[in-house]
Amino acid sequence: MTHEVDVMGVYLPFPFVAACIAGAVFFVLRKVLSRAGFYRHVWHPALADLALYILLMCATVFVSR
């Protein structure tokens, strides 16, 4: 099932739009987690960031259906 999103006359593939939305939420959530001291308790912060982004991407796709 292919979806395209019309943004001012330009058709963008839905996975690109979902990735942009997940990326915006990711950067905000990353700032909040950093200020809360979450990364002091994580073994590998980059791996935790990747897992968080993938979870947000999946949630974005799941909510859009």
Biopython code that builds the backbone (N, CA, C, O; Angstrom):
import numpy as np
from Bio.PDB.StructureBuilder import StructureBuilder

atoms = [
    (1, "MET", "N", (0.850, -1.163, 0.000)),
    (1, "MET", "CA", (0.000, 0.000, 0.000)),
    (1, "MET", "C", (0.903, 1.236, 0.000)),
    (1, "MET", "O", (1.664, 1.455, 0.943)),
    (2, "THR", "N", (0.816, 2.030, -1.047)),
    (2, "THR", "CA", (1.655, 3.218, -1.139)),
    (2, "THR", "C", (0.814, 4.459, -0.861)),
    (2, "THR", "O", (-0.299, 4.609, -1.367)),
    (3, "HIS", "N", (1.365, 5.319, -0.064)),
    (3, "HIS", "CA", (0.710, 6.581, 0.244)),
    (3, "HIS", "C", (1.632, 7.710, -0.170)),
    (3, "HIS", "O", (2.853, 7.619, -0.049)),
    (4, "GLU", "N", (1.027, 8.759, -0.654)),
    (4, "GLU", "CA", (1.792, 9.955, -0.962)),
    (4, "GLU", "C", (1.101, 11.126, -0.288)),
    (4, "GLU", "O", (-0.126, 11.175, -0.207)),
    (5, "VAL", "N", (1.887, 12.055, 0.189)),
    (5, "VAL", "CA", (1.370, 13.224, 0.882)),
    (5, "VAL", "C", (1.637, 14.434, 0.008)),
    (5, "VAL", "O", (2.761, 14.654, -0.443)),
    (6, "ASP", "N", (0.598, 15.215, -0.226)),
    (6, "ASP", "CA", (0.721, 16.409, -1.054)),
    (6, "ASP", "C", (1.119, 17.589, -0.174)),
    (6, "ASP", "O", (0.356, 18.003, 0.700)),
    (7, "VAL", "N", (2.310, 18.129, -0.404)),
    (7, "VAL", "CA", (2.796, 19.292, 0.335)),
    (7, "VAL", "C", (3.030, 20.406, -0.669)),
    (7, "VAL", "O", (4.055, 20.433, -1.351)),
    (8, "MET", "N", (2.086, 21.317, -0.758)),
    (8, "MET", "CA", (2.145, 22.460, -1.668)),
    (8, "MET", "C", (2.421, 22.034, -3.104)),
    (8, "MET", "O", (3.236, 22.653, -3.789)),
    (9, "GLY", "N", (1.753, 20.990, -3.561)),
    (9, "GLY", "CA", (1.889, 20.546, -4.933)),
    (9, "GLY", "C", (2.995, 19.546, -5.179)),
    (9, "GLY", "O", (3.141, 19.049, -6.295)),
    (10, "VAL", "N", (3.767, 19.244, -4.168)),
    (10, "VAL", "CA", (4.845, 18.264, -4.296)),
    (10, "VAL", "C", (4.415, 17.001, -3.561)),
    (10, "VAL", "O", (4.092, 17.044, -2.374)),
    (11, "TYR", "N", (4.413, 15.881, -4.271)),
    (11, "TYR", "CA", (4.035, 14.613, -3.662)),
    (11, "TYR", "C", (5.255, 13.971, -3.019)),
    (11, "TYR", "O", (6.256, 13.694, -3.679)),
    (12, "LEU", "N", (5.145, 13.742, -1.716)),
    (12, "LEU", "CA", (6.233, 13.126, -0.961)),
    (12, "LEU", "C", (5.809, 11.736, -0.520)),
    (12, "LEU", "O", (4.655, 11.535, -0.141)),
    (13, "PRO", "N", (6.716, 10.782, -0.563)),
    (13, "PRO", "CA", (6.367, 9.436, -0.091)),
    (13, "PRO", "C", (6.116, 9.458, 1.413)),
    (13, "PRO", "O", (6.769, 10.188, 2.159)),
    (14, "PHE", "N", (5.153, 8.641, 1.841)),
    (14, "PHE", "CA", (4.778, 8.655, 3.246)),
    (14, "PHE", "C", (5.916, 8.274, 4.187)),
    (14, "PHE", "O", (6.023, 8.887, 5.250)),
    (15, "PRO", "N", (6.772, 7.305, 3.869)),
    (15, "PRO", "CA", (7.872, 7.011, 4.806)),
    (15, "PRO", "C", (8.787, 8.215, 5.063)),
    (15, "PRO", "O", (9.317, 8.360, 6.165)),
    (16, "PHE", "N", (8.974, 9.062, 4.078)),
    (16, "PHE", "CA", (9.782, 10.270, 4.273)),
    (16, "PHE", "C", (9.105, 11.229, 5.242)),
    (16, "PHE", "O", (9.754, 11.796, 6.120)),
    (17, "VAL", "N", (7.809, 11.407, 5.080)),
    (17, "VAL", "CA", (7.057, 12.301, 5.973)),
    (17, "VAL", "C", (7.053, 11.735, 7.389)),
    (17, "VAL", "O", (7.229, 12.477, 8.356)),
    (18, "ALA", "N", (6.851, 10.418, 7.515)),
    (18, "ALA", "CA", (6.869, 9.793, 8.837)),
    (18, "ALA", "C", (8.233, 9.926, 9.491)),
    (18, "ALA", "O", (8.315, 10.145, 10.700)),
    (19, "ALA", "N", (9.308, 9.797, 8.717)),
    (19, "ALA", "CA", (10.660, 9.936, 9.256)),
    (19, "ALA", "C", (10.915, 11.365, 9.737)),
    (19, "ALA", "O", (11.578, 11.570, 10.754)),
    (20, "CYS", "N", (10.395, 12.343, 9.015)),
    (20, "CYS", "CA", (10.565, 13.742, 9.432)),
    (20, "CYS", "C", (9.810, 14.037, 10.729)),
    (20, "CYS", "O", (10.323, 14.724, 11.612)),
    (21, "ILE", "N", (8.597, 13.514, 10.833)),
    (21, "ILE", "CA", (7.815, 13.709, 12.058)),
    (21, "ILE", "C", (8.493, 13.020, 13.237)),
    (21, "ILE", "O", (8.614, 13.601, 14.315)),
    (22, "ALA", "N", (8.933, 11.785, 13.029)),
    (22, "ALA", "CA", (9.622, 11.049, 14.093)),
    (22, "ALA", "C", (10.930, 11.746, 14.479)),
    (22, "ALA", "O", (11.303, 11.759, 15.652)),
    (23, "GLY", "N", (11.620, 12.319, 13.503)),
    (23, "GLY", "CA", (12.861, 13.039, 13.788)),
    (23, "GLY", "C", (12.637, 14.275, 14.627)),
    (23, "GLY", "O", (13.420, 14.564, 15.532)),
    (24, "ALA", "N", (11.573, 15.012, 14.338)),
    (24, "ALA", "CA", (11.266, 16.210, 15.122)),
    (24, "ALA", "C", (10.918, 15.849, 16.562)),
    (24, "ALA", "O", (11.378, 16.498, 17.501)),
    (25, "VAL", "N", (10.109, 14.821, 16.727)),
    (25, "VAL", "CA", (9.755, 14.374, 18.079)),
    (25, "VAL", "C", (10.983, 13.825, 18.791)),
    (25, "VAL", "O", (11.150, 14.024, 19.994)),
    (26, "PHE", "N", (11.839, 13.136, 18.051)),
    (26, "PHE", "CA", (13.056, 12.570, 18.623)),
    (26, "PHE", "C", (13.962, 13.645, 19.205)),
    (26, "PHE", "O", (14.474, 13.483, 20.313)),
    (27, "PHE", "N", (14.167, 14.729, 18.486)),
    (27, "PHE", "CA", (15.066, 15.773, 18.978)),
    (27, "PHE", "C", (14.527, 16.438, 20.237)),
    (27, "PHE", "O", (15.295, 16.776, 21.138)),
    (28, "VAL", "N", (13.219, 16.627, 20.306)),
    (28, "VAL", "CA", (12.621, 17.209, 21.513)),
    (28, "VAL", "C", (12.739, 16.233, 22.687)),
    (28, "VAL", "O", (13.123, 16.621, 23.791)),
    (29, "LEU", "N", (12.407, 14.969, 22.438)),
    (29, "LEU", "CA", (12.473, 13.967, 23.492)),
    (29, "LEU", "C", (13.901, 13.726, 23.958)),
    (29, "LEU", "O", (14.141, 13.461, 25.136)),
    (30, "ARG", "N", (14.840, 13.816, 23.040)),
    (30, "ARG", "CA", (16.252, 13.638, 23.396)),
    (30, "ARG", "C", (16.720, 14.743, 24.344)),
    (30, "ARG", "O", (17.461, 14.477, 25.290)),
    (31, "LYS", "N", (16.291, 15.977, 24.093)),
    (31, "LYS", "CA", (16.645, 17.094, 24.983)),
    (31, "LYS", "C", (16.068, 16.867, 26.377)),
    (31, "LYS", "O", (16.741, 17.089, 27.383)),
    (32, "VAL", "N", (14.808, 16.421, 26.423)),
    (32, "VAL", "CA", (14.153, 16.184, 27.711)),
    (32, "VAL", "C", (14.859, 15.067, 28.473)),
    (32, "VAL", "O", (15.110, 15.196, 29.671)),
    (33, "LEU", "N", (15.179, 13.977, 27.788)),
    (33, "LEU", "CA", (15.867, 12.865, 28.450)),
    (33, "LEU", "C", (17.270, 13.254, 28.902)),
    (33, "LEU", "O", (17.737, 12.800, 29.946)),
    (34, "SER", "N", (17.931, 14.082, 28.129)),
    (34, "SER", "CA", (19.272, 14.524, 28.498)),
    (34, "SER", "C", (19.236, 15.376, 29.762)),
    (34, "SER", "O", (20.078, 15.220, 30.646)),
    (35, "ARG", "N", (18.267, 16.270, 29.845)),
    (35, "ARG", "CA", (18.150, 17.119, 31.032)),
    (35, "ARG", "C", (17.717, 16.325, 32.265)),
    (35, "ARG", "O", (18.037, 16.695, 33.395)),
    (36, "ALA", "N", (16.988, 15.235, 32.039)),
    (36, "ALA", "CA", (16.533, 14.400, 33.153)),
    (36, "ALA", "C", (17.623, 13.455, 33.643)),
    (36, "ALA", "O", (17.443, 12.807, 34.674)),
    (37, "GLY", "N", (18.741, 13.356, 32.940)),
    (37, "GLY", "CA", (19.840, 12.507, 33.355)),
    (37, "GLY", "C", (19.689, 11.053, 32.931)),
    (37, "GLY", "O", (20.293, 10.164, 33.533)),
    (38, "PHE", "N", (18.895, 10.806, 31.906)),
    (38, "PHE", "CA", (18.664, 9.449, 31.420)),
    (38, "PHE", "C", (19.937, 8.819, 30.885)),
    (38, "PHE", "O", (20.157, 7.623, 31.077)),
    (39, "TYR", "N", (20.768, 9.582, 30.227)),
    (39, "TYR", "CA", (21.946, 9.038, 29.561)),
    (39, "TYR", "C", (23.058, 8.644, 30.526)),
    (39, "TYR", "O", (24.015, 7.987, 30.116)),
    (40, "ARG", "N", (22.957, 9.025, 31.789)),
    (40, "ARG", "CA", (23.932, 8.572, 32.785)),
    (40, "ARG", "C", (23.747, 7.097, 33.108)),
    (40, "ARG", "O", (24.680, 6.430, 33.554)),
    (41, "HIS", "N", (22.517, 6.582, 32.878)),
    (41, "HIS", "CA", (22.189, 5.200, 33.219)),
    (41, "HIS", "C", (22.202, 4.275, 32.010)),
    (41, "HIS", "O", (21.863, 3.097, 32.130)),
    (42, "VAL", "N", (22.587, 4.791, 30.853)),
    (42, "VAL", "CA", (22.568, 4.005, 29.617)),
    (42, "VAL", "C", (23.997, 3.603, 29.263)),
    (42, "VAL", "O", (24.923, 4.411, 29.342)),
    (43, "TRP", "N", (24.158, 2.339, 28.872)),
    (43, "TRP", "CA", (25.492, 1.831, 28.544)),
    (43, "TRP", "C", (26.036, 2.473, 27.274)),
    (43, "TRP", "O", (27.206, 2.854, 27.232)),
    (44, "HIS", "N", (25.206, 2.598, 26.236)),
    (44, "HIS", "CA", (25.655, 3.121, 24.951)),
    (44, "HIS", "C", (24.621, 4.149, 24.468)),
    (44, "HIS", "O", (23.604, 3.762, 23.892)),
    (45, "PRO", "N", (24.858, 5.439, 24.690)),
    (45, "PRO", "CA", (23.861, 6.457, 24.361)),
    (45, "PRO", "C", (23.455, 6.493, 22.887)),
    (45, "PRO", "O", (22.290, 6.741, 22.575)),
    (46, "ALA", "N", (24.398, 6.248, 21.985)),
    (46, "ALA", "CA", (24.051, 6.272, 20.564)),
    (46, "ALA", "C", (23.101, 5.125, 20.209)),
    (46, "ALA", "O", (22.193, 5.294, 19.395)),
    (47, "LEU", "N", (23.311, 3.988, 20.809)),
    (47, "LEU", "CA", (22.430, 2.845, 20.578)),
    (47, "LEU", "C", (21.050, 3.096, 21.164)),
    (47, "LEU", "O", (20.043, 2.701, 20.577)),
    (48, "ALA", "N", (20.998, 3.748, 22.313)),
    (48, "ALA", "CA", (19.711, 4.111, 22.914)),
    (48, "ALA", "C", (18.985, 5.127, 22.035)),
    (48, "ALA", "O", (17.763, 5.064, 21.894)),
    (49, "ASP", "N", (19.728, 6.059, 21.446)),
    (49, "ASP", "CA", (19.113, 7.033, 20.539)),
    (49, "ASP", "C", (18.548, 6.354, 19.297)),
    (49, "ASP", "O", (17.454, 6.696, 18.848)),
    (50, "LEU", "N", (19.278, 5.402, 18.743)),
    (50, "LEU", "CA", (18.796, 4.676, 17.574)),
    (50, "LEU", "C", (17.521, 3.897, 17.894)),
    (50, "LEU", "O", (16.565, 3.914, 17.118)),
    (51, "ALA", "N", (17.512, 3.223, 19.030)),
    (51, "ALA", "CA", (16.325, 2.466, 19.435)),
    (51, "ALA", "C", (15.139, 3.398, 19.661)),
    (51, "ALA", "O", (14.013, 3.064, 19.295)),
    (52, "LEU", "N", (15.379, 4.551, 20.254)),
    (52, "LEU", "CA", (14.303, 5.511, 20.478)),
    (52, "LEU", "C", (13.747, 6.031, 19.156)),
    (52, "LEU", "O", (12.533, 6.168, 19.004)),
    (53, "TYR", "N", (14.619, 6.317, 18.209)),
    (53, "TYR", "CA", (14.159, 6.801, 16.902)),
    (53, "TYR", "C", (13.347, 5.740, 16.165)),
    (53, "TYR", "O", (12.325, 6.052, 15.553)),
    (54, "ILE", "N", (13.798, 4.490, 16.221)),
    (54, "ILE", "CA", (13.056, 3.422, 15.557)),
    (54, "ILE", "C", (11.686, 3.237, 16.201)),
    (54, "ILE", "O", (10.698, 3.024, 15.498)),
    (55, "LEU", "N", (11.615, 3.314, 17.528)),
    (55, "LEU", "CA", (10.326, 3.220, 18.205)),
    (55, "LEU", "C", (9.403, 4.371, 17.812)),
    (55, "LEU", "O", (8.206, 4.167, 17.607)),
    (56, "LEU", "N", (9.950, 5.565, 17.708)),
    (56, "LEU", "CA", (9.133, 6.709, 17.304)),
    (56, "LEU", "C", (8.671, 6.591, 15.859)),
    (56, "LEU", "O", (7.546, 6.969, 15.533)),
    (57, "MET", "N", (9.529, 6.070, 14.993)),
    (57, "MET", "CA", (9.160, 5.862, 13.592)),
    (57, "MET", "C", (8.036, 4.844, 13.489)),
    (57, "MET", "O", (7.076, 5.056, 12.748)),
    (58, "CYS", "N", (8.141, 3.749, 14.219)),
    (58, "CYS", "CA", (7.082, 2.731, 14.209)),
    (58, "CYS", "C", (5.778, 3.283, 14.776)),
    (58, "CYS", "O", (4.700, 2.987, 14.261)),
    (59, "ALA", "N", (5.874, 4.078, 15.830)),
    (59, "ALA", "CA", (4.675, 4.665, 16.418)),
    (59, "ALA", "C", (4.010, 5.652, 15.458)),
    (59, "ALA", "O", (2.783, 5.721, 15.383)),
    (60, "THR", "N", (4.817, 6.408, 14.730)),
    (60, "THR", "CA", (4.275, 7.353, 13.768)),
    (60, "THR", "C", (3.516, 6.632, 12.650)),
    (60, "THR", "O", (2.429, 7.054, 12.256)),
    (61, "VAL", "N", (4.093, 5.557, 12.151)),
    (61, "VAL", "CA", (3.431, 4.785, 11.102)),
    (61, "VAL", "C", (2.176, 4.115, 11.651)),
    (61, "VAL", "O", (1.148, 4.079, 10.974)),
    (62, "PHE", "N", (2.247, 3.585, 12.867)),
    (62, "PHE", "CA", (1.102, 2.907, 13.461)),
    (62, "PHE", "C", (-0.056, 3.872, 13.706)),
    (62, "PHE", "O", (-1.209, 3.523, 13.451)),
    (63, "VAL", "N", (0.227, 5.067, 14.191)),
    (63, "VAL", "CA", (-0.815, 6.056, 14.477)),
    (63, "VAL", "C", (-1.460, 6.579, 13.184)),
    (63, "VAL", "O", (-2.640, 6.931, 13.177)),
    (64, "SER", "N", (-0.708, 6.626, 12.126)),
    (64, "SER", "CA", (-1.223, 7.199, 10.870)),
    (64, "SER", "C", (-2.177, 6.266, 10.142)),
    (64, "SER", "O", (-2.892, 6.713, 9.245)),
    (65, "ARG", "N", (-2.214, 5.008, 10.489)),
    (65, "ARG", "CA", (-3.090, 4.058, 9.795)),
    (65, "ARG", "C", (-4.498, 4.187, 10.230)),
    (65, "ARG", "O", (-5.364, 3.460, 9.742)),
]
sb = StructureBuilder()
sb.init_structure("model")
sb.init_model(0)
sb.init_chain("A")
sb.init_seg("    ")
for serial, (resi, resn, name, xyz) in enumerate(atoms, 1):
    if name == "N":
        sb.init_residue(resn, " ", resi, " ")
    sb.init_atom(name, np.array(xyz, "f"), 0.0, 1.0, " ", f" {name:<3s}", serial, name[0])
structure = sb.get_structure()
